[in-house]
Amino acid sequence: MQCVMFYVALMQPSPMDDRDPFTDRFEPDSQPTPFAEAAPDARALDAARATSVQVGGGSGVIVSRDDDAYYVLTNAHVVGFFNREEELVMPDGAELVGEVVKRNNPIGSASDLAVVKVEAPGKHYGVASWGDDEPALSSTAVQAGFPKNDPAGSNTLADHGRGLQYVTGTVSEDLQRADGTGQRLSGSYEIGLSADLTMGSSGGGTFDSEGRLIGINGRGVTGRQQVPAQDGSNLPLDPDTKALIIDVPAAREFIKDVVPE
C-alpha cells in the first residue's frame, strides 16, 4: 500500500509516570496536535520522535528509565556478536556511548533482541508505552528508524544522525495465531506488516495509531512466500506482508531481567 508521508514539528517529552513499573513511559498528549486532523497516526509520530534512537548502523527505541540511565531495545543483529559498546544518537541529537547489557545470538536465537544501557545525566527523554500483545489485523502500524542511504523527504521526523524517518502501513497478519500451534518463528518475528522495512531501520519501534509500541522492526520479507519456524518447519506468508516485527510479549520477556521495575 502507499505510504503516508508528512513532516512533523519538534515536540517536548511528556511528563514521567512514576506509578508504572516500566517508568517514564511516553504517553501522547491529551490535546490534539496541529496536524492531528490530517494524520490519524499523529500520536504514533509523536511517540516515534520522542523515543527513537540511532544505534550504530541500525535503530532502537527507549523502553525504560532508571534515574539517569536509559534502556534502549534494539535487534541483536544490530549490535552483533562482540560489541560491548554502541554509539548512539539520542532523540535530541545528543551523541552518547551506551553499554550492551544483554543480547541474544542473532543467528537462530529465540528472539533477535539486545538491550543497550546509556547514562544521560540531565536529559529527559520519552519512554515508549507498550501496546497490545496481539495488535488487530488491518490496524495502523508506523515503523520508525534511521535508514541508510535514504535521502530526507516528507516522511522525515528529525534530521539528526542519519535522519529519523517513518513509513505507515497496516498489520497484515499474526503468524503465531495463524499457525495455531503456538510455534514461534525464528527470531520471534511474529507480526507481519504491509510496508517495506528500510535498511538501517532494524531495531526501531513500530507504533500503533495511539502511539503505543507494538513491536520491534527487523526483518524485510518482500517477495518471500514463507518463513522458518524455530522447529525448522516453514510457515506461509500473506502476499501483503513485506516486513516482520518482534511482538510485545517476546520483547517484554527479553528485557525483564535487565530493565529495572
SVG drawing of the C-alpha trace seen along z (x, -y; Angstrom):
<svg xmlns="http://www.w3.org/2000/svg" viewBox="-9 -23 43 52">
<polyline fill="none" stroke="black" stroke-width="0.4" points="0.0,0.0 1.1,-3.6 2.9,-5.2 1.6,-8.3 4.2,-10.9 4.5,-14.4 6.7,-16.5 6.3,-16.7 7.4,-19.6 9.7,-19.1 7.8,-18.1 8.8,-18.2 8.9,-14.9 5.8,-14.2 5.8,-14.1 7.1,-11.0 4.8,-8.5 6.4,-7.0 3.5,-4.7 4.2,-2.3 6.8,0.5 8.3,-0.5 8.9,-4.0 8.7,-7.2 6.6,-5.8 5.8,-8.0 2.1,-8.9 0.7,-11.0 -0.6,-14.5 -4.3,-14.6 -4.6,-17.7 -4.6,-17.2 -1.5,-18.4 -1.9,-20.9 -1.5,-18.1 -3.9,-15.7 -6.9,-16.3 -4.7,-15.4 -3.0,-12.5 -4.8,-9.6 -1.4,-8.3 -0.2,-11.6 0.3,-10.2 2.4,-7.4 4.7,-10.0 4.9,-11.9 6.0,-8.7 8.5,-7.8 10.2,-11.1 10.3,-11.2 11.7,-7.7 13.7,-6.6 17.5,-6.2 20.1,-5.6 22.1,-2.6 25.3,-2.2 24.3,-1.1 20.7,-0.4 17.9,-1.8 16.4,-1.3 13.7,-2.6 13.8,-3.7 11.8,-1.3 12.7,-2.3 14.5,-4.8 16.2,-4.4 17.4,-7.8 20.0,-9.0 20.1,-5.6 18.0,-4.9 17.5,-1.4 17.3,-1.1 15.8,2.0 17.2,3.0 17.9,6.1 20.7,8.5 21.9,8.3 22.3,4.6 24.8,4.8 26.4,8.0 28.3,10.7 31.2,8.9 30.4,5.2 30.4,4.2 29.6,0.6 27.5,-1.2 27.5,-4.7 24.0,-6.2 22.3,-9.3 19.5,-10.2 16.1,-11.8 17.5,-15.3 20.5,-14.6 23.0,-14.1 25.7,-11.6 26.4,-9.2 28.0,-5.8 26.0,-3.0 26.8,0.4 25.3,3.6 23.9,5.2 22.1,8.1 22.0,9.7 20.9,13.0 22.7,14.8 21.4,13.1 21.5,16.3 18.7,18.7 18.0,17.2 14.7,17.3 14.4,13.5 16.6,11.2 16.9,8.7 19.5,6.7 19.4,4.0 21.8,1.0 22.1,-1.0 23.2,-4.6 23.8,-7.2 22.3,-10.6 22.5,-13.0 20.2,-16.0 18.3,-14.6 14.6,-14.0 13.8,-11.6 10.5,-9.9 10.0,-6.2 7.8,-4.0 4.4,-2.9 3.6,0.8 0.8,1.6 -1.3,4.7 0.2,8.2 -1.8,9.0 -2.5,5.9 -5.6,6.1 -5.3,7.1 -5.6,4.2 -4.8,1.7 -2.3,-1.1 1.4,-0.3 4.0,-3.1 7.6,-1.9 10.3,-4.3 14.1,-4.2 17.2,-5.7 17.6,-4.3 20.9,-4.1 21.4,-5.9 17.8,-7.2 17.6,-11.0 15.4,-13.1 11.9,-13.6 8.4,-14.4 8.5,-11.3 11.4,-12.7 10.8,-13.3 14.2,-14.6 17.4,-15.4 20.0,-14.3 22.1,-11.2 21.2,-9.6 17.7,-11.2 14.8,-9.7 12.1,-8.6 8.9,-6.6 6.6,-4.6 3.0,-3.8 1.3,-0.5 -1.1,1.9 -0.8,5.2 -1.2,7.8 -1.0,11.0 -0.1,12.6 1.9,15.7 1.7,17.4 -2.1,17.0 -2.5,18.1 -0.3,21.2 -2.4,22.3 0.3,24.4 1.9,21.8 5.2,22.4 7.3,19.3 9.1,18.2 12.9,17.9 13.9,14.6 10.4,14.2 9.3,12.3 5.5,12.9 3.7,9.8 3.5,9.1 3.3,5.6 2.2,4.3 5.0,1.7 8.6,2.4 11.4,2.2 14.3,-0.1 17.9,1.0 19.1,-0.8 15.6,-0.8 16.2,2.6 15.7,2.4 13.5,-0.6 10.0,-0.7 6.6,0.0 3.8,-2.0 0.0,-1.8 -2.3,-4.8 -2.3,-5.7 1.5,-5.9 2.0,-2.6 4.8,-0.3 3.5,2.9 6.8,4.4 10.5,4.1 11.5,3.8 13.9,6.1 13.1,8.4 12.2,7.5 10.4,10.3 9.3,8.6 8.9,11.3 9.1,14.2 6.4,16.8 7.3,18.5 9.5,18.0 11.2,20.5 9.8,21.5 12.1,22.5 11.5,26.2 12.8,26.0 9.5,26.0 8.2,23.2 5.1,21.1 3.5,19.4 3.3,15.6 0.4,13.5 1.1,11.9 0.6,8.4 3.3,9.0 6.5,7.1 8.2,6.9 8.1,8.8 8.4,7.4 9.1,8.9 5.9,8.9 5.4,7.3 5.3,10.5 8.7,11.6 10.2,8.1 8.9,7.8 10.1,11.3 13.6,10.5 14.1,7.3 12.6,8.3 15.9,9.4 17.9,6.3 15.4,3.4 14.5,2.1 11.0,2.4"/>
</svg>
